[in-house]
Amino acid sequence: MVRHLPFFLSLAATEGTRVMSCFRLETDRLLLRPIERGDLPTLTSLISDWDVAKNLSRVPHPYELSMAEEYFDRQSEGLARGVDFNFGITRKTDSAYMGTCGLHLRDGGRFEIGYWIGKPYWGQGFATEAARKVAGFAFHHLKVEELDAGYFHDNAASGHVLEKIGFEPNGATQLDCLSRGHKVYCHRVVLRRENFAQKKAAA
Ligand SMILES: CC(C)(COP(=O)(O)OP(=O)(O)OC[C@H]1O[C@@H](n2cnc3c(N)ncnc32)[C@H](O)[C@@H]1OP(=O)(O)O)[C@@H](O)C(=O)NCCC(=O)NCCS
């Protein structure tokens, strides 16, 4: 499904059918910007960590640079089609690339948010800060009314991040996990526009 986004027409230069990735979001401590080829060695090193990979559904383990390059091309193509919006999470103080937070348009026409942070940067509120901002992007610019997410049963930290932003339980499913090589029980959650606004105001 291809979306034609007024936001992108106004903010992005177009080159043929490709949308140039020139979007940026800012929070107190973070600059969220398009992933760059230069991030790929760091991305590979951070996402190779089993404790990161095992909590993501589509990340193989072990992980190699060539996989990051394939991912980069795929998500660039997804951005051009309006189905993938991935933000590299960088720290303002030193521009360190720490992880990724993105939105993906699923087959049912609903956007899903996903994220990961490299282990050296855990426990400092970066995932919450990034995911809250990217959720805001989905509500304000992509004009969604609801945003979906999921987290594996043994990933309480991510469940807590989502709950802090305002996500609510929305069922469960068994989801393929590439790194583990089998299906994993996955909690489904949903963020409604009004809940997001309430939680954000209270944060
Ligand atoms: C999950 C993840 C994104 C969290 O990143 P982070 O930057 O450390 O998250 P934050 O610091 O913003 O928030 C984590 C919260 O979970 C809490 N937490 C940490 N471990 C926890 C646990 N085992 N059980 C419950 N809560 C936990 C923290 O205390 C914190 O809450 P607080 O702010 O109320 O104290 C990170 O660990 C990660 O990338 N993991 C691997 C990939 C992944 O899980 N991605 C998400 C897939 S759904």
The ligand as an SDF file (V2000), in Angstrom:
LIG
                    3D

 48 50  0  0  0  0  0  0  0  0999 V2000
   13.6860   -2.3370   25.5470 C   0  0  0  0  0  0  0  0  0  0  0  0
   14.6670   -1.2000   25.2780 C   0  0  0  0  0  0  0  0  0  0  0  0
   14.2660   -0.5240   23.9860 C   0  0  0  0  0  0  0  0  0  0  0  0
   14.6140   -0.2130   26.4210 C   0  0  0  0  0  0  0  0  0  0  0  0
   15.4940    0.8460   26.1260 O   0  0  0  0  0  0  0  0  0  0  0  0
   15.9080    1.8940   27.2680 P   0  0  0  0  0  0  0  0  0  0  0  0
   16.4580    3.0950   26.5920 O   0  0  0  0  0  0  0  0  0  0  0  0
   16.7330    1.2220   28.2850 O   0  0  0  0  0  0  0  0  0  0  0  0
   14.4520    2.1980   27.8660 O   0  0  0  0  0  0  0  0  0  0  0  0
   14.0450    3.3720   28.8670 P   0  0  0  0  0  0  0  0  0  0  0  0
   15.2330    3.6980   29.7220 O   0  0  0  0  0  0  0  0  0  0  0  0
   13.4160    4.4720   28.1080 O   0  0  0  0  0  0  0  0  0  0  0  0
   12.8890    2.6960   29.7180 O   0  0  0  0  0  0  0  0  0  0  0  0
   13.0300    1.3840   30.2100 C   0  0  0  0  0  0  0  0  0  0  0  0
   12.0590    1.2270   31.3420 C   0  0  0  0  0  0  0  0  0  0  0  0
   11.9000   -0.1600   31.5970 O   0  0  0  0  0  0  0  0  0  0  0  0
   12.2550   -0.4140   32.9470 C   0  0  0  0  0  0  0  0  0  0  0  0
   12.8170   -1.7420   32.9730 N   0  0  0  0  0  0  0  0  0  0  0  0
   14.0620   -2.1340   32.6690 C   0  0  0  0  0  0  0  0  0  0  0  0
   14.1760   -3.4550   32.8270 N   0  0  0  0  0  0  0  0  0  0  0  0
   12.9680   -3.8960   33.2310 C   0  0  0  0  0  0  0  0  0  0  0  0
   12.4430   -5.1690   33.5520 C   0  0  0  0  0  0  0  0  0  0  0  0
   13.1900   -6.2680   33.4700 N   0  0  0  0  0  0  0  0  0  0  0  0
   11.1550   -5.2410   33.9370 N   0  0  0  0  0  0  0  0  0  0  0  0
   10.3760   -4.1580   33.9950 C   0  0  0  0  0  0  0  0  0  0  0  0
   10.8110   -2.9120   33.6970 N   0  0  0  0  0  0  0  0  0  0  0  0
   12.1010   -2.8040   33.3230 C   0  0  0  0  0  0  0  0  0  0  0  0
   13.2040    0.6820   33.3290 C   0  0  0  0  0  0  0  0  0  0  0  0
   13.2780    0.8580   34.7280 O   0  0  0  0  0  0  0  0  0  0  0  0
   12.5620    1.8610   32.6190 C   0  0  0  0  0  0  0  0  0  0  0  0
   11.4240    2.3260   33.3090 O   0  0  0  0  0  0  0  0  0  0  0  0
   11.4690    3.6620   34.2460 P   0  0  0  0  0  0  0  0  0  0  0  0
   11.8460    4.7890   33.3290 O   0  0  0  0  0  0  0  0  0  0  0  0
   10.0800    3.7840   34.7480 O   0  0  0  0  0  0  0  0  0  0  0  0
   12.4970    3.3990   35.2910 O   0  0  0  0  0  0  0  0  0  0  0  0
   16.1220   -1.7430   25.1560 C   0  0  0  0  0  0  0  0  0  0  0  0
   16.4120   -2.5200   26.2790 O   0  0  0  0  0  0  0  0  0  0  0  0
   16.3350   -2.5570   23.9080 C   0  0  0  0  0  0  0  0  0  0  0  0
   16.6100   -2.0060   22.8520 O   0  0  0  0  0  0  0  0  0  0  0  0
   16.2110   -3.8810   24.0200 N   0  0  0  0  0  0  0  0  0  0  0  0
   16.4360   -4.7790   22.8950 C   0  0  0  0  0  0  0  0  0  0  0  0
   15.5180   -4.5160   21.7050 C   0  0  0  0  0  0  0  0  0  0  0  0
   14.0830   -4.3680   22.1280 C   0  0  0  0  0  0  0  0  0  0  0  0
   13.6350   -4.9520   23.0940 O   0  0  0  0  0  0  0  0  0  0  0  0
   13.3230   -3.5710   21.3590 N   0  0  0  0  0  0  0  0  0  0  0  0
   11.9090   -3.4360   21.5800 C   0  0  0  0  0  0  0  0  0  0  0  0
   11.1880   -4.5330   20.9050 C   0  0  0  0  0  0  0  0  0  0  0  0
    9.4550   -4.5280   21.2980 S   0  0  0  0  0  0  0  0  0  0  0  0
  1  2  1  0
  2  3  1  0
  2  4  1  0
  2 36  1  0
  4  5  1  0
  5  6  1  0
  6  7  2  0
  6  8  1  0
  6  9  1  0
  9 10  1  0
 10 11  2  0
 10 12  1  0
 10 13  1  0
 13 14  1  0
 14 15  1  0
 15 16  1  0
 15 30  1  0
 16 17  1  0
 17 18  1  0
 17 28  1  0
 18 19  1  0
 18 27  1  0
 19 20  2  0
 20 21  1  0
 21 22  1  0
 21 27  2  0
 22 23  1  0
 22 24  2  0
 24 25  1  0
 25 26  2  0
 26 27  1  0
 28 29  1  0
 28 30  1  0
 30 31  1  0
 31 32  1  0
 32 33  2  0
 32 34  1  0
 32 35  1  0
 36 37  1  0
 36 38  1  0
 38 39  2  0
 38 40  1  0
 40 41  1  0
 41 42  1  0
 42 43  1  0
 43 44  2  0
 43 45  1  0
 45 46  1  0
 46 47  1  0
 47 48  1  0
M  END
$$$$
